[in-house]
Amino acid sequence: MTSRGPGAMTPRRRALLLLALAALLGALAAASVRRREAALGRALGPQVRVLVTRRPVPAGAGAASSRPLLRAVPRRYAPPDAVASAVQLAGARTAVALPAGSVLTASVLRADAAAAPELALAPGERAAEVLAHGDPRAIAPGARVDVLVTREGDGARAGRTVLALEDVEVLASRPAPRDAADPGGGARVVASLRVRMRDAVYLAAAQAFARDLRLLVRAPGDRTAGGAGFSVDQRLR
């Protein structure tokens, strides 16, 4: 029979030590998961609610027939003109066919019995549709607007707002739902603008990368130009 000294490791002491080590490792793993979840939440940003179709919808069908449901998605992945209220679907029909699970947006809806007007475009011109902040009452077909594009800062540099386009004709427009996540942003409008091909490509890209697009209505008869490219940096905080 062997005797153990006062500092010998007994089976009971070894088991307690292993349990304490396991608890410590578990706490460290849980803390690491919480940090990763918090970092992922900060990267994705706040969530917004959007209406999603529950069943396929053919083109021209009533939008409400899809029996849409509200779903929370990260704001950065939600379409900028996503519809968030079933009230906005009253009398609206889908302009294109939508599969089940599609996010309902202002750009795929049209008013019931509304006919799309013929657009008289010259060679080289395009009708570029944008979702932007602006007064839907003033941004009407025939109005002329300037387009402001605001880019987000990257942490090292301040954001910037630039006068991207001047004296652009509005071909068609309709009100867009307000952004629930940006209550101070003001009214929004979906507008079809008469632009050259290069400007149409720029506007399509800006709709994806820019933080904000804004349409400034010109006074009747004001055709002045020369300010395109003027920009203002936002202060870093």
N, C-alpha and C positions, 0 to 999 in steps of 0.2 A: 504494500500500500504506500503510495507516494503522498507526501505532504506538500501543500502549497504555501508559499510565503504570503506575507500580508499584501504584496502588490501583484499577486498572480491573477490572471484573467479567468474568472469563473464563467461557466456557461450562461448563468443568469446575467452577469455583467456584460458579456459579449452580446447577448440578445438585446439588452437595453441600449447598448451602444449602436447596434445596427438599426433599431427602431428610431433612435434619435437622428441617425444619419439619413434614413429614409424620409423622415418628416422634414428635415432640412432641405433635402433635394427636391421634395415635393413642393415646398414653399417657394424655392427658387424657380422651379419650372412654372408654377402658377403665376409668379410675378413676371416672368419673361413673356408668358402668353398675354397677360394684361397689358404689358408695354407694347407688344406687337399689335394687339387689337386697338389700342389707343392711337398708335401711329397710323394704322390703316384707316381708322375713322377720320383722323385729321387729313389724310391724303385724299379720301373720297369726298370730304366736306359734308355739309348738312343734307338731310334727306328731304325730298319733296314728294307729294302725292300726285299721281297721274292716273288718268282713266285708261284701262287696258281692255281690249275686246275679249269677250269670253268665248265667242264663236266666230267662225269666218263670216265676212261680210262682202257680198259682191259689189262691184262698182255701181253707184247710183242708188244703193239701198239706204234706208233710213239709218243713221248712225246709232240711234237708240236700240235698233233691232239686234245689235251685237250683245246686248245685256252687259254693258261694260261694268267693270269693278275697279275700285280704287286700289292702287298698289304703291307702296313707298319705294323709291329708288334714289340712289345718290344724285344730288343735283347736277354734278358734272356729267352724268350719263343721261340725264333727262333731256329730250328735245326742247329747245328754247320756246317753242310754241305749243307745248303739250297742254291738253285740255284737262282741267282738274275738277270741273263741276258738270254734273249731268244737265244742269240748266242750260249750259252752252250748246247742248246737242239738240235743243228743241228746233224742229223744222230743218235740221241739217242732214245732208246726204253725203255719202262718201264719193269722192272724185275718182278713186281707184279701188280695186279689190284689196281687202285686208285679211290676212290670215288670223287665226285665233292667237291671242297674246300680243297683238300689235298695240303700240301706244297711239292713242287718238291725238292728232295734232290739228291745229288750225289750217295748216297747209293741205291736208287731205280732206277737208270738209268744205262743202259749198252750201249756200242757202238753197232751200227747196225751190225748185222751178226757176232758179237763176240761170240765165244763159250767159255763157262766156262771150264777151264781145270780140269781134274780129280786131286783131291788132295789125295796123298798117306799119310794118317794119321795112325800112330801107335795107338794101344789101349791106351786109356787115354789121347790122344792128341786131341786138338781142333783147328779149324781155327778161330781165333778171329779177327774181322774186326774193325779197328780203323780209326778215322779221326785225323790226326796229322800234325804238321808242319814238313817239311822236303823237301829235293830236290827230286822231282819225277824222275829225270834222274838217280839218284844214288840208289834210293829205288826201285829196280827192283826184280822180282822173282829170288830167289837164294841168294840175298844179306843178310847179317846178320847185325842186328841193336841192339842198346841199347835204352831203352825206358825211357824218362824223364817225370815225372808228376809234374806239378806245381799247388799248391793249393793257393787259395786266402786267404789273411789275414782277420781276423774278427774284426779288430779295436783295440783289446787289444794285439793280437799277430801278428807277421809278417807272410807274406806268406812264403811258403817253396817249394823248388824244390828238388825232390828226384830221385835218380837213381833206378827206380822201377824194371826193368828187364834187363838182360844182354844176349848178344849173341843169339838173337832171329832170326829165319829164316823167311824171307819174302816169302810167297807163291804166292801172287798176289798183284798187285798195279795198281793204276790209278791216274792221277792228279785230284785234287779237286779245285773248284773255290776259289779264294782268298776271305777273309773276308773283305767286304767293310768297315765295322766299325773298322777294325784294320789294317790300311794301312801299318804299320810297322811290321806286324807279319810275312811276308815272305810267300814263297810258301807252299802249303798244299798238302797232299796226302792221299788217302784212301788205306790202306794196310791191307792185310789179313796175320796174323802172326801165325806161328806154336807154340802153347804154351800148357802147361798142363792145366787141368780143373780149378784148383785153380787160375792160372794166368788169364785164360779167364774170370772168374767171376770178378776178380779185375779190369781188363781192361774195362769191361762193366760198372762197377761202376765208374771208373775214368772218363770215357767218359761223365758221368752225373755230377759228383761233381767237377772235376778239372777245373781250369781256362785254362790250356793248356796241351796238350800232344805233345811231340817232339821225333822224331826218329833220332838217330845218327848212321850214317853208319860206320861200322867197315872196317878196311883195310882187303883185301883178306888174309885169313889164320890166322887172329887174333882171337884166341879162349880163350883169357885170361878172367878170372872171379875173383870174390871176392869183387867187389865194390858195389854190390847191397845193397841198404839201405842207402848209403851215401847221405847226404842232405845238402843243403845250405839255410839258412834263408835270406829272403829279408829284407832290412832295413825298419823300420817303418818311415814314413814321418810325 
